[in-house]
Amino acid sequence: MSKGDLVYELEGKPELRVAIPLGLQHVLAMFTGNIAPIIIIANTLGLPEDSKILMIQSAMIVAGIVTLIQLYPVWKVGAGLPIVMGTSFAFVPTAVAVGSKYGISGILGSSFLGSFTEVIIGFFIKPLKKYFPPIVMGTVLFSIGISLLPVGIQYFAGGVGAADFGSPENLFLGFLVLLIIIVLQGFGKGIFNTASILIALVIGYIVAIPMGKIDFTSVSQAGWLSIPKPLEFGMEFHLDAILKFAAVYLIVSLETLGNVSGITISTLGREAVEREMTGAVLADGLGSTLAAVFNVLPNTGYGQNVGIIALTKVVNKFCIATGGIFLIIAGIIPKFGAICAAMPPSVLGGAVTVVFSMITISGIRMIGKAGLDGKNATILSVSIGVGIGFSQVPDSMVHFPKVLQHFFSDPVVAAGILALILNIIFTDRWAIKESEARESNDSIENKDDLAAEKI
């Protein structure tokens, strides 16, 4: 086997000149997704610029560390597969809801304790997996995407509270980024297609400079080298917030299992084994525990990176590890984080609006895979209609008990839990109905056979 062929093998050590570009390709594909949730939450909560820079640094370092653990497991933690980790968009709606009530310390405390839900799931993969069929997962992904779309448009227009909200300048920057993404996705090849979102952000960022949309004061004040401190914002623990995060962790663990299967089937030609599934979910959960300690949102495996692996067939762990190491190095350079933090909201909005729509489409695909028979149609309609509907009309819940107000105020949690419960109820009922239908058909066939014999 030549050294060049090593990139198509799980193990092995290709030359650095081959490994580094392939690793950076993965970093480019996930970079926007890794920092965008941080910027959104920090801006929503009105955190100061230095806090935003700290969180971006931490997000990159944690993503790099947990990616390396997924590649090279520690005990049972890690799949031993080329899974690229990063900050999860799935938690943004829940983090916004919790943060508006309890602040950043409430988000981190809820994320910390909620992460143990995923750790527990990691040890009980087999018996729990049956409760999360595609209709449940699809409903959750659809809810996440739909819930995030208003956030994307708010950024597109300049960010909530901006003095120039909806100004022609903001809309120009948002549409510029959006147009570049469309062109690169439609006509770009190689890295121009894979990293279309990042390229669009860089161009939008550069165009925004002469427009006076970027303040580089924080960049000049930021240092060149530092390691973020843990528990910078402290933690607060509130039961309703913890339960909300726990519900999202429940769903995200199944998304991770989907990524694991996507890698093994597309590149290794086999289904994922139980050790790989357990290790991946444990790394997801404990990686999110680490993320909370280091001041950022939960981590999860990135689907777009699974897509790159499936497309290129480059499954070599050493190549992906170079990308993880790059993330760690970038994370300990505050100036790098400050440059990212200075990005105008409208530039980010042009990109994340597409990303949020992609999440919605992923949910639609999964729902389509499940099929919309009587049972699934009922689960979807009730979960979306009630779970999302009430959250959009808060005044309708004024007479609800507090616990239900908290539940329905988060559309992702409400839709996900309703889909889970309805699926459990209906699966048993539909099994009985199908059994009765089969018995009825057998009875009719037996009667027909007797009638034929008499003739």
Secondary structure, DSSP 8 states (H G I E B T S, - for coil): --GGGGGGSSS----HHHHHHHHHHHHHHHHHHHHHHHHHHHHHTT--HHHHHHHHHHHHHHHHHHHHHHHS-BTTBS-SS---EEE-GGGHHHHHHHHHHHHHHHHHHHHHHHHHHHHHHHHTHHHHHTT--HHHHHHHHHHHHHHHHHHHHHHHTT-TT-TTTT-HHHHHHHHHHHHHHHHHHHH--THHHHTHHHHHHHHHHHHHTTTT----HHHHHS-S-----TTSS-----HHHHHHHHHHHHHHHHHHHHHHHHHIIIIISS---HHHHHHHHHHHHHHHHHHHHTTS--EEE-HHHHHHHHHH----HHHHHHHHHHHHHHHT-HHHHHHHHT--HHHHHHHHHHHHHHHHHHHHHHHHHH---HHHHHHHHHHHHHHHHHHH-GGGGTTS-HHHHHHHHSHHHHHHHHHHHHHHHHHHHHHHHHHHHHHHHHHHHHHHHHHHHH-
